[in-house]
Amino acid sequence: MTPQSEAELAEIIGGATGPLCIQGGGTRGIHGDGAVLSTRGLSGVTLYEPEALTLVVQAGTPVAEVEALLATEGQQLAFEPMDHRALMGTSGETTMGGVFAANISGPRRIQAGAARDFLLGVRFVDGQGAVLSNGGRVMKNVTGYDLVKLMAGAHGTLGVLTEVSLKVLPVPEVTATLALRDVDLAKGIKSLSAALGSPFDVTGAAYDPEVQTAYVRLQGFEASVAYRAGELARTLGGLGAVEMLPDSAALWRDIRDVRPFADAAGDVWRISVKPTDAVDLIPALGATRTLCDWGGGLIWALMPAGCDVRSMMTVPGHATLVRAGARASLPRFHPEPAPLAAISSGLRAQFDPKGILNPGLMG
């Protein structure tokens, strides 16, 4: 089912008696129970005010279309949403609604914030077929909940997004990436911590154990970036040889999209921990391949099929199964603590009392 309007979507959900599998562009490979309900028919830019750094867009609009529009005004989606297609082996187009429903955020999250931090307002249809809205540039507000933040990361379990209002930012004038070569895991994470703890406004901090290299990105005006890069190179120089990369756009896309894992066999896990805990956790996993982003706070792990990373966690954190050959064998999301699970259950009962929106996806 691919409704062409918000009203049609509301009618479908309101009349549904069985489970619905909510999809945007279908790029993340989620195949839930029930009939597939796609938002791709809800596409188009409703409002764009470059001078106000504000964009209002329907949920099914492809991210590529939005990025192309923003580029004409020298602007961008600052939260750098991941493109899952290479990793998941999927096709289709990543949609704006899908990005916010899953709170997809890339390397720049450490400096600019997550996708949800740029979300100003939402319109969505709840599990009873009611159209609700909250936040900026909307006609009706629902009090009692911050629905803007609540919908970001709910994965369609509380409602189906139809329109999002968001803040955009200018494209930086220049980008510089420092590569610290031949450093082991401990030194690599230490270098990222030092960079992030510096006053030099780092917009990317990643470590690739496969090539034993730490990457630090700086962005902004040319003179400022040149100064900060020089100072940061001196700061990190005591840990290893620092190299300035002339063109790093492809490197950061590969880190964002976890492309090193794309053609490799095995399950892919996304693990969130305190950055310094990566030094202890990664060796304990015995992974085929790992990749660190967000200064070590985000670990991508390529594991043998069917291996449950959650049982191997030696430090506090949580793990999400992003890609697996047989999803039915392991739950996708990390089990919630009892108090949080009770809150989640209560929210789902409030917004989806029929239990039809992506049932079972998040527990």
C-alpha positions in Angstrom: 0.0 0.0 0.0 1.4 3.4 -1.0 -1.1 6.2 -0.1 -0.7 9.4 -2.1 -2.0 11.8 0.6 -2.1 12.2 4.4 -5.8 11.7 4.3 -5.5 8.4 2.4 -2.9 7.2 4.9 -5.1 8.1 7.8 -8.0 6.2 6.2 -5.9 3.1 5.7 -4.5 3.1 9.3 -7.9 3.9 10.8 -9.5 1.0 9.0 -6.7 -1.5 9.5 -7.5 -4.6 11.7 -4.1 -6.3 11.3 -0.4 -5.5 11.6 1.2 -3.0 9.3 4.9 -2.9 8.3 5.8 0.8 7.9 8.4 1.6 5.3 10.0 4.6 3.8 12.4 3.8 1.0 13.0 0.3 2.2 16.7 0.8 2.3 17.3 -0.5 5.9 16.1 -4.0 5.2 13.4 -4.1 7.9 10.8 -6.7 7.1 8.2 -6.8 9.8 4.9 -8.6 10.1 1.9 -7.5 8.2 1.0 -5.6 5.1 3.7 -3.2 3.9 2.6 0.4 4.2 5.0 2.8 2.3 5.2 6.5 2.7 6.9 7.0 -0.7 3.7 8.5 -2.1 3.9 11.4 0.3 6.7 13.2 -1.5 7.7 16.8 -2.1 9.0 20.0 -0.5 6.2 22.0 1.2 8.3 25.0 2.1 12.0 26.1 1.9 13.2 29.3 3.3 17.0 29.4 2.8 17.4 32.7 4.6 15.7 31.2 7.7 17.6 27.9 7.4 14.2 26.2 7.4 12.8 23.3 5.4 9.4 21.6 5.5 9.1 18.4 3.5 6.8 15.4 3.2 8.0 12.2 4.8 8.4 10.2 1.6 10.7 12.7 -0.1 14.1 11.1 -1.1 17.0 12.5 0.9 19.0 12.8 -2.4 16.3 15.2 -3.7 16.5 17.3 -0.5 20.3 17.4 -0.6 20.3 18.5 -4.2 17.9 21.4 -3.4 19.9 22.5 -0.4 23.1 22.4 -2.5 21.7 25.1 -4.8 21.7 27.4 -1.8 25.0 26.2 -0.3 23.3 24.4 2.5 23.2 20.9 3.9 21.7 18.4 6.3 24.2 18.9 9.1 23.5 15.6 10.8 24.9 13.7 7.9 22.4 10.8 7.5 23.7 7.4 6.7 22.9 5.7 3.4 22.3 2.0 4.3 22.1 0.6 0.8 25.6 -0.6 0.4 25.7 -2.2 3.8 22.3 -3.8 3.6 22.4 -4.7 -0.1 19.2 -2.9 -0.7 17.9 -0.6 -3.4 15.3 2.2 -3.3 15.8 5.7 -2.0 16.4 6.8 1.6 13.5 9.1 2.6 13.4 12.0 5.0 10.7 10.3 7.1 12.8 7.2 7.4 15.8 9.2 8.5 13.9 10.9 11.3 11.9 7.8 12.3 15.1 6.0 13.0 17.1 9.1 14.1 19.8 8.3 11.6 22.9 10.5 12.4 26.4 10.4 10.9 29.9 11.4 11.9 29.0 15.0 12.5 26.8 14.1 15.4 29.6 14.7 17.8 29.7 18.4 16.9 26.3 19.3 15.4 24.0 16.9 17.1 21.7 14.1 16.1 18.9 14.2 13.5 16.3 14.8 16.2 18.2 17.9 17.3 17.4 19.5 13.9 13.7 18.5 13.9 11.4 21.5 14.4 8.0 20.0 13.9 6.2 16.8 12.8 2.9 15.7 11.3 2.0 12.1 11.7 -0.9 9.6 11.7 -1.3 7.6 14.9 -2.4 4.0 15.2 -6.1 5.0 15.3 -5.9 7.0 12.1 -5.9 10.4 13.7 -3.7 13.1 12.2 -1.5 14.8 14.9 1.1 17.6 14.7 3.5 19.2 17.1 6.3 21.7 17.0 7.0 24.6 14.7 5.1 25.4 11.5 2.1 23.3 12.2 -1.6 24.0 12.5 -2.5 21.9 15.5 -0.5 21.2 18.6 -0.9 18.2 21.0 0.0 19.1 24.5 1.5 16.7 27.1 4.2 15.2 25.0 7.2 16.6 23.1 6.1 14.6 20.0 8.9 16.1 17.9 11.5 14.3 20.0 9.3 11.3 20.7 8.8 10.5 17.0 12.5 10.7 16.2 13.8 7.2 16.9 10.4 5.5 17.4 10.8 3.6 14.2 7.1 4.0 13.2 5.8 2.3 16.3 3.9 5.3 17.6 2.8 6.8 14.3 3.6 7.2 10.7 5.3 10.5 9.8 3.7 12.5 7.0 5.7 15.7 7.1 8.7 17.1 9.0 10.0 20.6 9.6 13.7 20.9 10.1 16.6 23.3 10.4 19.4 23.2 7.9 22.9 24.7 8.0 25.4 26.2 5.5 28.0 24.0 3.9 31.4 24.6 5.4 33.8 26.6 3.3 36.6 24.0 3.6 37.3 20.6 5.2 40.6 19.3 6.5 41.2 15.8 7.8 44.2 14.7 9.9 45.2 11.1 9.7 47.2 9.6 12.6 48.9 6.5 11.1 50.2 3.3 12.7 48.5 3.7 16.1 47.0 0.8 18.0 43.5 0.8 19.4 44.5 2.4 22.7 46.5 5.2 21.1 43.8 5.7 18.4 41.0 6.2 20.9 43.3 8.4 23.0 44.0 10.6 20.0 40.3 11.0 19.3 39.6 11.9 22.9 42.4 14.5 22.8 41.0 16.0 19.6 37.4 16.1 20.9 38.6 17.6 24.2 40.5 20.3 22.4 39.0 23.8 21.6 39.3 23.1 17.8 35.7 22.2 17.0 36.2 18.7 15.6 33.3 17.6 13.3 34.5 14.0 12.8 36.5 11.6 14.9 36.9 8.0 13.7 39.3 5.1 14.1 39.8 2.1 11.8 41.5 -0.8 13.5 42.0 -2.6 10.2 44.5 0.1 9.0 45.4 1.3 12.5 44.6 4.9 11.6 42.7 7.6 13.5 40.9 10.3 11.5 40.0 13.8 12.7 37.9 16.2 10.6 37.8 20.0 10.9 35.5 22.3 8.9 34.7 26.0 8.6 36.3 29.1 7.1 39.6 28.5 5.4 41.8 30.6 7.7 40.3 29.1 10.8 40.6 25.5 9.6 44.2 26.0 8.6 45.0 27.4 12.0 43.1 24.7 13.9 44.6 21.9 11.8 48.1 23.1 12.5 47.5 23.3 16.2 45.8 20.0 16.4 48.6 18.3 14.3 51.0 19.5 17.0 48.8 18.2 19.8 48.5 14.8 18.2 52.1 14.6 17.0 53.3 13.0 20.2 51.1 9.9 19.5 52.3 9.2 16.0 52.8 10.5 12.5 50.2 13.0 11.4 49.2 13.3 7.7 46.9 15.9 6.2 44.6 14.3 3.6 44.0 16.5 0.6 40.5 15.2 -0.2 38.6 13.3 2.4 34.9 13.5 1.3 34.9 9.8 0.1 36.6 8.7 3.4 33.9 10.2 5.6 31.1 8.8 3.3 32.6 5.4 3.7 32.8 5.8 7.5 29.3 7.1 7.6 27.9 4.3 5.5 30.1 1.5 7.0 31.2 0.6 3.4 34.2 -1.6 4.6 31.5 -4.1 5.7 29.4 -3.9 2.6 30.5 -7.1 0.8 31.7 -9.0 3.8 29.8 -12.0 5.1 28.5 -11.9 8.7 26.2 -10.0 11.0 26.6 -6.3 11.5 26.1 -4.8 15.0 25.9 -1.1 16.0 27.2 -0.7 19.5 27.0 2.4 21.7 29.4 2.8 24.6 31.4 5.4 26.5 34.2 6.2 24.0 37.1 5.2 26.2 35.4 1.8 26.9 36.0 0.8 23.2 39.5 -0.1 24.1 38.3 -2.9 26.4 35.3 -4.0 24.5 36.6 -4.4 21.0 39.2 -7.1 21.9 36.6 -9.0 23.9 34.2 -9.2 20.9 36.6 -11.1 18.7 34.9 -9.5 15.7 35.9 -10.2 12.1 36.2 -6.4 11.6 35.4 -3.3 13.6 35.1 0.4 12.8 34.9 3.2 15.4 33.0 6.6 15.0 32.0 9.4 17.4 35.4 9.2 19.1 35.0 5.5 19.9 31.4 5.9 21.2 30.0 4.2 18.2 31.4 0.8 17.3 30.4 -1.1 14.2 31.3 -4.8 14.5 31.2 -7.5 11.8 30.5 -10.7 13.7 30.0 -14.4 12.8 26.3 -15.1 11.9 24.1 -15.7 14.9 26.6 -14.4 17.5 24.8 -12.3 20.1 27.0 -9.4 20.9 24.7 -8.4 23.9 25.9 -11.4 25.8 29.5 -10.4 25.2 29.3 -6.8 26.5 32.0 -6.3 29.1 31.2 -2.6 29.6 27.9 -0.6 29.9 26.2 0.2 26.6 23.7 -1.2 24.1 23.9 -3.1 20.8 21.6 -3.1 17.8 21.6 -5.9 15.2 21.6 -3.9 11.9 22.2 -6.7 9.4 21.7 -10.5 9.8 21.0 -13.4 7.7 18.2 -14.7 9.9 16.7 -11.9 11.9 14.2 -14.2 13.6 16.9 -15.8 15.7 17.9 -12.6 17.6 16.0 -9.5 18.5 17.0 -6.4 16.6 17.1 -4.0 19.5 18.8 -4.1 22.8 16.3 -5.2 25.6 15.1 -2.1 27.5 15.5 -1.9 31.3 12.2 -2.6 33.1 11.3 1.0 33.9 12.0 2.2 30.4 10.1 -0.8 28.9 7.1 0.2 31.0 7.2 3.7 29.7 7.5 2.5 26.1 4.6 0.1 26.5 2.5 2.9 27.9 3.3 5.2 25.0 2.5 2.5 22.4 -0.8 1.8 24.2 -1.6 5.6 24.0 -0.6 6.2 20.4 -1.3 2.7 18.9 -3.9 1.0 21.0 -4.7 -1.6 18.3 -1.0 -2.6 18.2 -0.7 -2.5 14.4 2.2 -0.2 13.8 5.4 -2.3 13.3 4.4 -4.6 16.1 7.3 -6.4 17.9 9.9 -4.3 16.2 11.1 -2.6 19.4 10.0 -5.1 22.0 
